Structures are given as C-alpha cells and as structure tokens.
Amino acid sequence: MGKIKVGIVGYGLSGATFHAPLLSVLEQFHIAKVVSSQKEKVRQDLKDVEVVDSLEDILEDGSIDMAVITTPSGLHYEMAKQCLLAGKHVILEKPMVVKTWEAADLIKIAEEERLLLSVYHNRRWDNDFLTVKKLLDDGVLGDINTYQVHYDRFRPAVRDRWREKPGPGSGTLYDLGSHLIDQALHLFGLPQFVSADVFAQKDNAETDDYFHVILGYEKLRVILHSGSIVPVNGPRFQVHGNKGSFIKYGLDGQEQALSEGEKPLDGSWGADVPENYGQLVTIEGESEKHETIQTIHGSYLTYYKEIADSILIGKKAPVTAQEGLAVIRIIDAAFESSKSKKAVYMN
C-alpha cells in the first residue's frame, strides 16, 4: 500500500480543526474526499480535495482506505458500521458511540472484516497529561491516592448547537467527560465503582453541563470534574501520592493553535507556556523539596502517526475500540449513579 487514502465524514469543528490539519501534514495519508455541505470552506482549507454530498460517495469509492467520522455522536454507529462493511478502516471522533451495545457490535464487525477501528481520544497527547503520566511512570509521587482533574469553562449562556440540544450523545459528560475518563482509564484501568453527580446548571439548559465523577479503586480515588459557569479556573491537575504532590494549571494549547490555522510543522508544537509549568513537591524525611517541572510537549500528531503504523505494518492502534467501549461503560454508570444517587459497581 502507498499512501492511505482518507475520506473525512463531516467538516464541523472536529473535522476542520482536529483531523484535516493533522492528516494533511503527514506523508502517510492523502485526504481524497470530504463529505460536507460547506464546500467552499473545505476547498479553502484543503485546496483540491473532492467535496462530496453523502456517505455513499465514500462507501462506493474502492480507493478510499480509511473513513474518519466526525459527525454528531448519535450518527457514529450506523456510519461506522456501513464503512466497515464496505471494507474501510474507521476512525471515530470521541465519544465512540452512545450505547455500549453499539460499540460491541462495531468491534465484532471490525474483527470479522480484519479492519482497524479506533477512537480519536486525542487528549492522551495533551502536554499536561503526558507530563503527569511520566511522573507516575517514574514513581516520583509514590503510591497515588488522589488524582483530580478539572475541565472547567465559562460558558454561562446556552448556545445553539447540537451538543446543547436533547439527543443521543449530547451534553458535557459525553463531550468533555469522555476525554477525562479515557485519560483516567489509560492510567489506572477500570475502577471498582463509579459515583457521579451529573446535571444542568445553566438557565434554560436542555442537557447536562456539569459533572462530578468519582472512580473508586482500592485506595485510589479519581475525581473528574467539569463546570460551565467557572469564570476563573483553579488547578487543572492535582495528583497526590505518599511521596509527593503535583499541581498543574492551564490547558494544553494545541486545540487553540489548530483553530487559529496553525499546523504542527516544527519542534515548538505543543509547548507549554512557562508560567503554567507544574509544581512538584516531594517529601524527603522531614523536609520538602519544591521543583518546577517543565511540561512535555503535546503531540496530537502522534495519534495519526501510530494509526499509519497500525494500518501499514500491523502495530497496535494508539486507542483501541475496546478502550473506546470502556469509556462508554463509565459514562453509562455515571448517568445511572447520578439518577439513583448511589455508587454503581462495575462487573
């Protein structure tokens, strides 16, 4: 196989900001077609790429190797199923799907067809998360007892977009929660139980815009939090172990850079601003050691580099479909816990 020929399905925020710019700078890929009604925007961004009207244009094109599905979450299952049955590798924007049975069915089809099925959980390659992961891998903090992450915003007014309308996959828990859940599962695996509070705080809100989710392990508690009426953010990461603590402010800037038309073309990509470098405090006997930890560069490009290796030389996918399914299981448990006001134990 030469270049992997790609069809992008949908060209909203996700397709235009997170997928097309990354695919366009990697020599392993060629964006052949984009399904979108925004033909001028696509042509402005991608020049000679063919803009088509429907998914069928992707399905019927035997030269397309991989479909990247960036449509609203409720459409993911049917579109991915059709693409897999048409012999296409599939990348799904997060969350993978809305129901666990949908994920399980897609996994079965992908295995039967011997095709790649992966979920774009790109925030595994945020600069702050990569830094936290390295500290944990290196054992700097010792045995972790508390891992807390906030993804807060100040968006007090309801906006006219599908994620804020009632429907499959809408709401903040599916949107931002899937990022934080995937990161936590990547570090710690499935929890013993889930306890959650999920509801709407905004006036006139039609779907959830706040969540506080606790994942329970033996002696570890993972706390994942998001609010939409937060004028000033506190720490993004607070991680505590029996040897020390790590506190980190600020959000990875790759999304903002991509939305402003920048592309990851040099070694400065994904760098953090020094004022947001995290603070590490370690305990040595009766004394404390304070260090500023330079943030590792973020790299969303790594996801697609590893996707290319998965397709071309058979390496494991950077995010497996099974991992995508695990995120949906936790989201389901969180909604159930919030409704019942009880912890939900995972089987």
SVG drawing of the C-alpha trace seen along z (x, -y; Angstrom):
<svg xmlns="http://www.w3.org/2000/svg" viewBox="-35 -35 50 48">
<polyline fill="none" stroke="black" stroke-width="0.4" points="0.0,0.0 1.2,-3.5 -0.4,-6.5 -3.5,-5.7 -6.4,-7.4 -8.8,-9.0 -12.4,-10.1 -13.5,-12.6 -17.2,-12.4 -18.3,-15.8 -16.4,-19.1 -17.5,-20.9 -15.3,-21.8 -13.9,-18.3 -13.2,-17.6 -11.8,-21.0 -9.8,-21.6 -8.6,-18.2 -8.5,-15.8 -7.9,-17.5 -4.9,-19.7 -3.1,-16.7 -3.8,-14.3 -2.7,-17.0 0.8,-17.3 1.6,-13.5 3.1,-12.0 1.5,-8.6 -2.0,-10.0 -3.8,-11.6 -7.2,-13.2 -9.1,-12.2 -12.7,-13.1 -14.7,-15.1 -18.4,-14.7 -19.7,-18.2 -22.2,-20.9 -19.5,-23.5 -17.8,-23.1 -16.1,-26.5 -14.7,-26.1 -13.3,-22.7 -11.7,-23.9 -10.3,-26.9 -8.6,-24.7 -7.7,-21.7 -7.4,-23.1 -8.0,-20.3 -9.8,-17.7 -13.0,-16.5 -16.1,-17.6 -19.0,-15.1 -22.6,-15.2 -23.1,-11.9 -21.5,-9.0 -22.4,-6.8 -19.7,-8.6 -17.1,-7.3 -18.7,-3.8 -18.7,-3.3 -15.2,-4.5 -12.9,-1.5 -9.8,-3.6 -10.7,-5.0 -8.9,-3.0 -10.0,-4.8 -13.0,-6.8 -12.8,-9.4 -16.2,-10.0 -16.7,-13.4 -20.4,-13.7 -22.6,-14.1 -22.2,-11.1 -25.7,-9.7 -24.7,-9.1 -21.5,-7.3 -22.8,-3.7 -24.6,-3.5 -22.0,-5.3 -19.1,-3.3 -21.0,0.0 -21.5,-0.9 -17.9,-1.9 -16.6,1.3 -18.9,3.4 -17.6,1.5 -14.1,2.5 -12.8,-0.8 -10.7,-1.2 -12.6,-3.6 -11.6,-6.4 -14.4,-7.7 -14.4,-11.1 -14.9,-10.7 -17.1,-9.5 -17.0,-6.3 -20.8,-5.8 -23.7,-6.4 -24.5,-2.9 -22.3,0.0 -24.0,2.5 -23.2,0.3 -19.5,0.3 -19.6,4.1 -21.2,4.6 -18.7,2.4 -15.8,4.3 -17.2,7.6 -17.6,6.4 -14.1,4.9 -12.6,8.1 -14.6,10.2 -13.5,7.8 -10.0,7.6 -10.1,3.8 -8.8,1.1 -11.4,-0.6 -10.1,-3.3 -11.4,-6.3 -9.8,-9.7 -9.2,-10.3 -6.6,-12.9 -6.2,-14.3 -3.9,-11.4 -1.4,-13.6 -2.1,-16.8 1.1,-18.3 -0.2,-18.3 -1.4,-14.7 1.9,-13.5 3.8,-15.2 1.6,-13.6 1.9,-10.2 5.7,-10.4 5.7,-11.4 3.5,-8.4 5.6,-6.0 8.7,-7.2 7.2,-6.7 8.1,-10.2 4.9,-10.6 4.9,-7.1 1.6,-5.3 -1.1,-7.5 -4.1,-8.1 -5.8,-11.1 -6.0,-12.0 -8.1,-15.0 -8.7,-16.7 -10.9,-19.7 -12.1,-20.7 -13.9,-23.9 -15.2,-26.6 -17.0,-29.9 -19.9,-29.5 -22.9,-30.6 -25.3,-31.0 -26.9,-28.2 -25.7,-28.1 -27.5,-26.9 -25.5,-23.7 -26.3,-20.0 -24.3,-19.3 -26.6,-21.5 -29.8,-20.1 -31.5,-16.9 -30.4,-13.9 -28.0,-10.9 -24.5,-11.8 -25.2,-15.4 -24.2,-17.1 -20.9,-17.8 -20.4,-14.3 -20.2,-12.7 -18.2,-15.7 -15.6,-16.7 -16.2,-13.8 -15.1,-11.2 -11.7,-12.9 -11.1,-12.8 -12.5,-9.3 -10.2,-8.0 -7.2,-9.5 -8.0,-8.0 -8.7,-4.6 -5.4,-4.8 -3.5,-5.3 -5.4,-3.2 -7.7,-0.8 -11.4,-0.1 -12.5,-1.2 -14.4,0.9 -17.2,-1.6 -18.5,-4.9 -20.2,-7.6 -21.4,-10.7 -23.4,-13.9 -24.5,-15.0 -27.0,-17.8 -27.6,-21.2 -26.6,-24.4 -27.2,-26.9 -30.5,-28.7 -32.7,-27.2 -30.2,-24.3 -31.6,-21.3 -28.8,-18.9 -26.1,-18.3 -23.4,-21.0 -21.9,-19.9 -20.4,-16.7 -18.5,-15.5 -17.5,-11.8 -15.6,-9.7 -13.9,-6.5 -13.2,-4.2 -10.2,-1.9 -8.7,-0.1 -7.0,-3.1 -7.2,-5.5 -9.9,-8.0 -10.0,-9.5 -12.1,-12.8 -13.2,-14.1 -15.0,-17.4 -16.4,-19.9 -18.4,-23.1 -19.6,-25.5 -20.0,-28.6 -16.5,-28.9 -15.1,-32.5 -11.6,-31.7 -10.1,-28.2 -8.3,-26.6 -5.7,-23.8 -6.3,-21.5 -4.4,-18.6 -3.9,-17.7 -2.2,-14.4 -1.2,-13.2 0.8,-10.2 2.6,-9.0 5.9,-10.6 4.6,-13.9 2.2,-16.0 2.0,-17.6 -0.2,-20.7 -0.6,-21.9 -2.6,-24.9 -3.5,-25.8 -4.9,-23.9 -2.9,-22.4 -2.8,-24.9 -3.0,-22.6 -6.7,-23.0 -6.4,-26.8 -3.5,-26.7 -5.2,-24.4 -8.4,-26.5 -6.3,-29.5 -5.0,-27.8 -1.6,-26.7 -0.2,-23.2 2.4,-21.0 5.3,-21.6 8.2,-22.1 9.6,-21.2 7.9,-24.1 4.5,-22.5 2.6,-21.5 4.9,-23.5 3.5,-24.9 4.0,-28.5 6.5,-28.6 4.0,-30.2 1.9,-27.1 4.6,-24.6 3.6,-22.3 4.8,-22.4 6.2,-19.2 6.6,-18.8 8.3,-15.7 8.8,-14.6 12.3,-13.6 12.3,-12.6 11.0,-15.6 11.8,-18.1 10.0,-19.1 11.6,-19.6 9.9,-22.0 10.5,-21.8 9.1,-23.4 8.5,-20.7 8.8,-21.7 5.8,-20.4 6.4,-17.8 5.4,-18.9 1.9,-17.8 1.5,-16.0 -1.9,-15.2 0.1,-14.2 1.3,-11.1 -2.1,-9.6 -2.2,-9.6 1.4,-8.6 0.6,-5.5 -2.6,-4.9 -0.5,-4.8 1.8,-2.2 -1.3,-0.2 -2.6,-0.1 0.7,0.2 2.8,2.5 0.2,4.0 1.1,2.3 -1.5,2.0 -3.8,-1.0 -2.9,-4.0 -6.5,-3.9 -8.3,-0.6 -12.0,-0.1 -12.2,1.8 -10.8,-1.3 -13.5,-3.4 -16.1,-0.9 -14.7,-1.2 -15.3,-4.9 -19.0,-4.5 -19.4,-1.9 -18.2,-4.5 -20.4,-7.2 -23.4,-4.9 -22.5,-4.1 -22.1,-7.8 -25.6,-8.7 -27.0,-5.7 -25.3,-6.8 -26.4,-10.3 -30.0,-9.3 -30.1,-6.7 -27.9,-8.7 -25.9,-5.5 -22.5,-4.2 -22.6,-1.8 -20.3,1.1 -18.6,2.4 -18.9,6.1"/>
</svg>
